[in-house]
Amino acid sequence: MSLLYFENAAGRLLEDPAGFLRVVWTGRPRGPHDAQALFTHMQAALQRHGWSRIFIDQRQMLPFSPQEQTWVARHWLPQAVQAGYRHGAVLVSNDVMVRLATAYVTTQVQGQPLLYRSFETEDAAIAWLLRQPMTP
């Protein structure tokens, strides 16, 4: 059973006993700092546990604003990788704007020791994530 770590308008963070963080984005409108708070808590949870893996459920997610995209790509990703983030399994949205925003962020990892994979089903995403090393 996953334990709730953090929740706000942007989404929920759950600590999975299998050794990874679950991020479940909501479809609710979010304030200008909600996504940043969710990402900041993602990094804190990874560091707290010494984990390197995140399952990211974007099925209900609203698209990132240009400012959110830039902040994630330029600030959060480098810090998260430095903190040990290595594998992200993304359960993709059907919304093309969410997919484009995610593609922008995930292409910014070039040259970093971080691997993202996109999936259509939760089972496939989790199975892949569990095959990845638990720690960096």
Biotite code that builds the C-alpha atoms (Angstrom):
import biotite.structure as struc

atoms = struc.array([
    struc.Atom([0.000, 0.000, 0.000], chain_id="A", res_id=1, res_name="MET", atom_name="CA", element="C"),
    struc.Atom([1.437, 3.352, -1.065], chain_id="A", res_id=2, res_name="SER", atom_name="CA", element="C"),
    struc.Atom([1.668, 6.110, 1.552], chain_id="A", res_id=3, res_name="LEU", atom_name="CA", element="C"),
    struc.Atom([0.677, 9.692, 0.816], chain_id="A", res_id=4, res_name="LEU", atom_name="CA", element="C"),
    struc.Atom([3.733, 11.957, 0.992], chain_id="A", res_id=5, res_name="TYR", atom_name="CA", element="C"),
    struc.Atom([2.359, 15.235, -0.378], chain_id="A", res_id=6, res_name="PHE", atom_name="CA", element="C"),
    struc.Atom([-0.749, 16.553, -2.109], chain_id="A", res_id=7, res_name="GLU", atom_name="CA", element="C"),
    struc.Atom([-1.875, 19.837, -3.626], chain_id="A", res_id=8, res_name="ASN", atom_name="CA", element="C"),
    struc.Atom([-3.962, 21.083, -6.580], chain_id="A", res_id=9, res_name="ALA", atom_name="CA", element="C"),
    struc.Atom([-1.348, 19.817, -9.064], chain_id="A", res_id=10, res_name="ALA", atom_name="CA", element="C"),
    struc.Atom([-1.234, 16.228, -7.831], chain_id="A", res_id=11, res_name="GLY", atom_name="CA", element="C"),
    struc.Atom([-0.355, 13.612, -5.233], chain_id="A", res_id=12, res_name="ARG", atom_name="CA", element="C"),
    struc.Atom([2.966, 12.036, -4.324], chain_id="A", res_id=13, res_name="LEU", atom_name="CA", element="C"),
    struc.Atom([2.840, 8.504, -2.972], chain_id="A", res_id=14, res_name="LEU", atom_name="CA", element="C"),
    struc.Atom([5.684, 6.462, -1.530], chain_id="A", res_id=15, res_name="GLU", atom_name="CA", element="C"),
    struc.Atom([5.457, 3.002, -3.066], chain_id="A", res_id=16, res_name="ASP", atom_name="CA", element="C"),
    struc.Atom([6.811, 0.188, -0.867], chain_id="A", res_id=17, res_name="PRO", atom_name="CA", element="C"),
    struc.Atom([8.468, -1.313, -3.970], chain_id="A", res_id=18, res_name="ALA", atom_name="CA", element="C"),
    struc.Atom([11.025, 1.509, -3.767], chain_id="A", res_id=19, res_name="GLY", atom_name="CA", element="C"),
    struc.Atom([9.796, 4.287, -6.038], chain_id="A", res_id=20, res_name="PHE", atom_name="CA", element="C"),
    struc.Atom([7.783, 7.469, -5.954], chain_id="A", res_id=21, res_name="LEU", atom_name="CA", element="C"),
    struc.Atom([4.333, 7.667, -7.577], chain_id="A", res_id=22, res_name="ARG", atom_name="CA", element="C"),
    struc.Atom([3.260, 11.008, -8.987], chain_id="A", res_id=23, res_name="VAL", atom_name="CA", element="C"),
    struc.Atom([-0.418, 11.283, -9.899], chain_id="A", res_id=24, res_name="VAL", atom_name="CA", element="C"),
    struc.Atom([-1.203, 14.571, -11.621], chain_id="A", res_id=25, res_name="TRP", atom_name="CA", element="C"),
    struc.Atom([-4.738, 15.918, -11.256], chain_id="A", res_id=26, res_name="THR", atom_name="CA", element="C"),
    struc.Atom([-6.913, 17.578, -13.845], chain_id="A", res_id=27, res_name="GLY", atom_name="CA", element="C"),
    struc.Atom([-7.717, 20.413, -11.449], chain_id="A", res_id=28, res_name="ARG", atom_name="CA", element="C"),
    struc.Atom([-6.644, 23.974, -12.200], chain_id="A", res_id=29, res_name="PRO", atom_name="CA", element="C"),
    struc.Atom([-3.424, 24.751, -10.366], chain_id="A", res_id=30, res_name="ARG", atom_name="CA", element="C"),
    struc.Atom([-1.975, 27.946, -9.036], chain_id="A", res_id=31, res_name="GLY", atom_name="CA", element="C"),
    struc.Atom([1.310, 29.438, -10.262], chain_id="A", res_id=32, res_name="PRO", atom_name="CA", element="C"),
    struc.Atom([3.391, 27.608, -7.645], chain_id="A", res_id=33, res_name="HIS", atom_name="CA", element="C"),
    struc.Atom([1.517, 24.294, -7.296], chain_id="A", res_id=34, res_name="ASP", atom_name="CA", element="C"),
    struc.Atom([3.551, 22.407, -9.911], chain_id="A", res_id=35, res_name="ALA", atom_name="CA", element="C"),
    struc.Atom([6.815, 23.756, -8.464], chain_id="A", res_id=36, res_name="GLN", atom_name="CA", element="C"),
    struc.Atom([5.769, 22.619, -4.987], chain_id="A", res_id=37, res_name="ALA", atom_name="CA", element="C"),
    struc.Atom([4.926, 19.151, -6.312], chain_id="A", res_id=38, res_name="LEU", atom_name="CA", element="C"),
    struc.Atom([8.307, 18.882, -8.060], chain_id="A", res_id=39, res_name="PHE", atom_name="CA", element="C"),
    struc.Atom([10.166, 20.201, -5.013], chain_id="A", res_id=40, res_name="THR", atom_name="CA", element="C"),
    struc.Atom([8.518, 17.541, -2.850], chain_id="A", res_id=41, res_name="HIS", atom_name="CA", element="C"),
    struc.Atom([9.359, 14.885, -5.476], chain_id="A", res_id=42, res_name="MET", atom_name="CA", element="C"),
    struc.Atom([13.039, 15.681, -5.068], chain_id="A", res_id=43, res_name="GLN", atom_name="CA", element="C"),
    struc.Atom([12.752, 15.739, -1.271], chain_id="A", res_id=44, res_name="ALA", atom_name="CA", element="C"),
    struc.Atom([11.058, 12.331, -1.232], chain_id="A", res_id=45, res_name="ALA", atom_name="CA", element="C"),
    struc.Atom([13.709, 10.801, -3.497], chain_id="A", res_id=46, res_name="LEU", atom_name="CA", element="C"),
    struc.Atom([16.462, 12.157, -1.258], chain_id="A", res_id=47, res_name="GLN", atom_name="CA", element="C"),
    struc.Atom([14.693, 11.052, 1.920], chain_id="A", res_id=48, res_name="ARG", atom_name="CA", element="C"),
    struc.Atom([14.543, 7.447, 0.717], chain_id="A", res_id=49, res_name="HIS", atom_name="CA", element="C"),
    struc.Atom([17.655, 7.334, -1.461], chain_id="A", res_id=50, res_name="GLY", atom_name="CA", element="C"),
    struc.Atom([15.440, 6.384, -4.403], chain_id="A", res_id=51, res_name="TRP", atom_name="CA", element="C"),
    struc.Atom([16.129, 7.001, -8.083], chain_id="A", res_id=52, res_name="SER", atom_name="CA", element="C"),
    struc.Atom([12.827, 5.987, -9.722], chain_id="A", res_id=53, res_name="ARG", atom_name="CA", element="C"),
    struc.Atom([9.545, 7.831, -10.330], chain_id="A", res_id=54, res_name="ILE", atom_name="CA", element="C"),
    struc.Atom([6.280, 6.578, -11.824], chain_id="A", res_id=55, res_name="PHE", atom_name="CA", element="C"),
    struc.Atom([4.476, 9.570, -13.358], chain_id="A", res_id=56, res_name="ILE", atom_name="CA", element="C"),
    struc.Atom([0.749, 9.317, -14.129], chain_id="A", res_id=57, res_name="ASP", atom_name="CA", element="C"),
    struc.Atom([-0.143, 12.151, -16.496], chain_id="A", res_id=58, res_name="GLN", atom_name="CA", element="C"),
    struc.Atom([-3.518, 10.837, -17.687], chain_id="A", res_id=59, res_name="ARG", atom_name="CA", element="C"),
    struc.Atom([-5.469, 13.659, -15.988], chain_id="A", res_id=60, res_name="GLN", atom_name="CA", element="C"),
    struc.Atom([-2.712, 16.289, -16.091], chain_id="A", res_id=61, res_name="MET", atom_name="CA", element="C"),
    struc.Atom([-3.273, 19.763, -17.481], chain_id="A", res_id=62, res_name="LEU", atom_name="CA", element="C"),
    struc.Atom([-0.512, 21.020, -19.812], chain_id="A", res_id=63, res_name="PRO", atom_name="CA", element="C"),
    struc.Atom([2.473, 22.806, -18.316], chain_id="A", res_id=64, res_name="PHE", atom_name="CA", element="C"),
    struc.Atom([2.607, 26.547, -18.847], chain_id="A", res_id=65, res_name="SER", atom_name="CA", element="C"),
    struc.Atom([5.708, 27.789, -20.694], chain_id="A", res_id=66, res_name="PRO", atom_name="CA", element="C"),
    struc.Atom([7.055, 29.061, -17.357], chain_id="A", res_id=67, res_name="GLN", atom_name="CA", element="C"),
    struc.Atom([6.519, 25.656, -15.714], chain_id="A", res_id=68, res_name="GLU", atom_name="CA", element="C"),
    struc.Atom([8.252, 23.889, -18.616], chain_id="A", res_id=69, res_name="GLN", atom_name="CA", element="C"),
    struc.Atom([11.245, 26.186, -18.395], chain_id="A", res_id=70, res_name="THR", atom_name="CA", element="C"),
    struc.Atom([11.507, 25.879, -14.610], chain_id="A", res_id=71, res_name="TRP", atom_name="CA", element="C"),
    struc.Atom([11.319, 22.063, -14.707], chain_id="A", res_id=72, res_name="VAL", atom_name="CA", element="C"),
    struc.Atom([13.832, 21.739, -17.542], chain_id="A", res_id=73, res_name="ALA", atom_name="CA", element="C"),
    struc.Atom([16.379, 24.307, -16.358], chain_id="A", res_id=74, res_name="ARG", atom_name="CA", element="C"),
    struc.Atom([16.106, 24.153, -12.589], chain_id="A", res_id=75, res_name="HIS", atom_name="CA", element="C"),
    struc.Atom([14.367, 21.067, -11.270], chain_id="A", res_id=76, res_name="TRP", atom_name="CA", element="C"),
    struc.Atom([15.760, 18.388, -13.602], chain_id="A", res_id=77, res_name="LEU", atom_name="CA", element="C"),
    struc.Atom([19.451, 19.191, -13.052], chain_id="A", res_id=78, res_name="PRO", atom_name="CA", element="C"),
    struc.Atom([18.912, 19.341, -9.275], chain_id="A", res_id=79, res_name="GLN", atom_name="CA", element="C"),
    struc.Atom([16.891, 16.116, -9.230], chain_id="A", res_id=80, res_name="ALA", atom_name="CA", element="C"),
    struc.Atom([19.550, 14.282, -11.253], chain_id="A", res_id=81, res_name="VAL", atom_name="CA", element="C"),
    struc.Atom([22.238, 15.588, -8.912], chain_id="A", res_id=82, res_name="GLN", atom_name="CA", element="C"),
    struc.Atom([20.110, 14.246, -6.031], chain_id="A", res_id=83, res_name="ALA", atom_name="CA", element="C"),
    struc.Atom([19.973, 10.780, -7.640], chain_id="A", res_id=84, res_name="GLY", atom_name="CA", element="C"),
    struc.Atom([16.944, 10.773, -9.968], chain_id="A", res_id=85, res_name="TYR", atom_name="CA", element="C"),
    struc.Atom([17.678, 8.249, -12.759], chain_id="A", res_id=86, res_name="ARG", atom_name="CA", element="C"),
    struc.Atom([14.489, 6.620, -14.138], chain_id="A", res_id=87, res_name="HIS", atom_name="CA", element="C"),
    struc.Atom([11.070, 8.028, -14.981], chain_id="A", res_id=88, res_name="GLY", atom_name="CA", element="C"),
    struc.Atom([8.191, 5.875, -16.245], chain_id="A", res_id=89, res_name="ALA", atom_name="CA", element="C"),
    struc.Atom([5.525, 8.157, -17.715], chain_id="A", res_id=90, res_name="VAL", atom_name="CA", element="C"),
    struc.Atom([1.927, 7.015, -18.126], chain_id="A", res_id=91, res_name="LEU", atom_name="CA", element="C"),
    struc.Atom([1.040, 9.388, -20.934], chain_id="A", res_id=92, res_name="VAL", atom_name="CA", element="C"),
    struc.Atom([-1.961, 11.642, -21.365], chain_id="A", res_id=93, res_name="SER", atom_name="CA", element="C"),
    struc.Atom([-4.207, 11.556, -24.400], chain_id="A", res_id=94, res_name="ASN", atom_name="CA", element="C"),
    struc.Atom([-3.993, 15.373, -24.487], chain_id="A", res_id=95, res_name="ASP", atom_name="CA", element="C"),
    struc.Atom([-1.564, 16.377, -27.228], chain_id="A", res_id=96, res_name="VAL", atom_name="CA", element="C"),
    struc.Atom([-0.593, 19.570, -25.375], chain_id="A", res_id=97, res_name="MET", atom_name="CA", element="C"),
    struc.Atom([0.434, 17.563, -22.305], chain_id="A", res_id=98, res_name="VAL", atom_name="CA", element="C"),
    struc.Atom([2.442, 15.212, -24.517], chain_id="A", res_id=99, res_name="ARG", atom_name="CA", element="C"),
    struc.Atom([4.215, 18.142, -26.195], chain_id="A", res_id=100, res_name="LEU", atom_name="CA", element="C"),
    struc.Atom([5.051, 19.785, -22.870], chain_id="A", res_id=101, res_name="ALA", atom_name="CA", element="C"),
    struc.Atom([6.372, 16.477, -21.537], chain_id="A", res_id=102, res_name="THR", atom_name="CA", element="C"),
    struc.Atom([8.410, 15.906, -24.698], chain_id="A", res_id=103, res_name="ALA", atom_name="CA", element="C"),
    struc.Atom([10.022, 19.319, -24.256], chain_id="A", res_id=104, res_name="TYR", atom_name="CA", element="C"),
    struc.Atom([11.031, 18.509, -20.683], chain_id="A", res_id=105, res_name="VAL", atom_name="CA", element="C"),
    struc.Atom([12.250, 14.982, -21.403], chain_id="A", res_id=106, res_name="THR", atom_name="CA", element="C"),
    struc.Atom([14.424, 16.127, -24.313], chain_id="A", res_id=107, res_name="THR", atom_name="CA", element="C"),
    struc.Atom([16.282, 18.406, -21.891], chain_id="A", res_id=108, res_name="GLN", atom_name="CA", element="C"),
    struc.Atom([17.884, 15.383, -20.175], chain_id="A", res_id=109, res_name="VAL", atom_name="CA", element="C"),
    struc.Atom([20.380, 14.804, -22.975], chain_id="A", res_id=110, res_name="GLN", atom_name="CA", element="C"),
    struc.Atom([23.815, 14.299, -21.504], chain_id="A", res_id=111, res_name="GLY", atom_name="CA", element="C"),
    struc.Atom([22.378, 13.542, -18.054], chain_id="A", res_id=112, res_name="GLN", atom_name="CA", element="C"),
    struc.Atom([22.231, 10.061, -16.470], chain_id="A", res_id=113, res_name="PRO", atom_name="CA", element="C"),
    struc.Atom([18.413, 10.052, -16.614], chain_id="A", res_id=114, res_name="LEU", atom_name="CA", element="C"),
    struc.Atom([16.170, 7.797, -18.672], chain_id="A", res_id=115, res_name="LEU", atom_name="CA", element="C"),
    struc.Atom([12.493, 8.451, -19.387], chain_id="A", res_id=116, res_name="TYR", atom_name="CA", element="C"),
    struc.Atom([10.163, 5.933, -21.006], chain_id="A", res_id=117, res_name="ARG", atom_name="CA", element="C"),
    struc.Atom([6.533, 6.547, -21.975], chain_id="A", res_id=118, res_name="SER", atom_name="CA", element="C"),
    struc.Atom([3.809, 3.939, -21.548], chain_id="A", res_id=119, res_name="PHE", atom_name="CA", element="C"),
    struc.Atom([0.142, 3.476, -22.383], chain_id="A", res_id=120, res_name="GLU", atom_name="CA", element="C"),
    struc.Atom([-0.611, 1.230, -19.380], chain_id="A", res_id=121, res_name="THR", atom_name="CA", element="C"),
    struc.Atom([0.283, 1.410, -15.706], chain_id="A", res_id=122, res_name="GLU", atom_name="CA", element="C"),
    struc.Atom([1.260, -2.268, -15.597], chain_id="A", res_id=123, res_name="ASP", atom_name="CA", element="C"),
    struc.Atom([3.830, -1.840, -18.380], chain_id="A", res_id=124, res_name="ALA", atom_name="CA", element="C"),
    struc.Atom([5.228, 1.328, -16.783], chain_id="A", res_id=125, res_name="ALA", atom_name="CA", element="C"),
    struc.Atom([5.592, -0.258, -13.348], chain_id="A", res_id=126, res_name="ILE", atom_name="CA", element="C"),
    struc.Atom([7.103, -3.454, -14.773], chain_id="A", res_id=127, res_name="ALA", atom_name="CA", element="C"),
    struc.Atom([9.771, -1.426, -16.601], chain_id="A", res_id=128, res_name="TRP", atom_name="CA", element="C"),
    struc.Atom([10.443, 0.767, -13.567], chain_id="A", res_id=129, res_name="LEU", atom_name="CA", element="C"),
    struc.Atom([10.922, -2.253, -11.300], chain_id="A", res_id=130, res_name="LEU", atom_name="CA", element="C"),
    struc.Atom([13.591, -3.608, -13.676], chain_id="A", res_id=131, res_name="ARG", atom_name="CA", element="C"),
    struc.Atom([15.649, -0.436, -13.174], chain_id="A", res_id=132, res_name="GLN", atom_name="CA", element="C"),
    struc.Atom([18.207, -0.148, -10.349], chain_id="A", res_id=133, res_name="PRO", atom_name="CA", element="C"),
    struc.Atom([16.666, 1.030, -7.086], chain_id="A", res_id=134, res_name="MET", atom_name="CA", element="C"),
    struc.Atom([19.426, 3.499, -6.289], chain_id="A", res_id=135, res_name="THR", atom_name="CA", element="C"),
    struc.Atom([21.771, 5.571, -8.460], chain_id="A", res_id=136, res_name="PRO", atom_name="CA", element="C"),
])
